[in-house]
Amino acid sequence: MTTDLRHRIARRAAHDLPDGAYVNLGIGLPTLVAGHTPPSREIIFHSENGLLGVGPPPPPGAEDTDLVNAGKQPVTLLPGAAVFHHNDAFVMMRGGHLDYALLGGFQVSAGGDLANWSLGETTKAPAVGGAMDLAAGAKQVWVLMEHTTKSGEPRIVERCTYPLTAPGVVRRIYTELAVIDVGVELVVRELADGITFGFVQARTGARLVAVK
């Protein structure tokens, strides 16, 4: 997926975050959301390595190597930000203090199960990080991901075939094709410009319904 499409997904998710929300940005595509916050809203971004009040990425040449997010990407801090031990960051995650966790995904099932930490490959060491803590502890979990794999396989499926991060936690999915609410049904609440419902359904491994 091109950088432009990744930023489009991040921008669309940022638009839906309410003023005053406390939000963790997972490694990968979700970290782009901090650079697309509407100027009229104050969103408090959290990073599991011990930051609260994360701002947009620094301009080229202004990076501080001591100031990075959980994915080791350079970040900025907004006025009033706090830096603390990662143990305290995990207390926030596990204690239900985060309104939203924005996470990447390998697969999301029709029932909201999330698989985002392992492809089940025995040749690679497991690296779950804080994904399970975030999925279980945040009040809402939104997933930002490409709609299909590089080989064209659906990422939204009837049942996950990869190891689960957490069952039944995902409430909304943002892809380059659509915004989908996850509940009793997978409801397509918005389509990307020029994209039809049929096009999205053909690239999805579970039944979708149009917003009513």
Secondary structure, DSSP 8 states (H G I E B T S, - for coil): --HHHHHHHHHHHHHHS-TT-EEEE-SSGGGGGGGG--TT---EEEETTTEEEE-S---TT---TT-B-TTS-B--EEEEEEE--HHHHHHHHHTT--SEEEE--SEEETT--EE-S----TTS----TTHHHHHHHSSEEEEE--SB-TTS-BSEESS--S--SBSS-EEEEE-SSEEEEESSSEEEEEE-TT--HHHHHHT-BS-EEE--
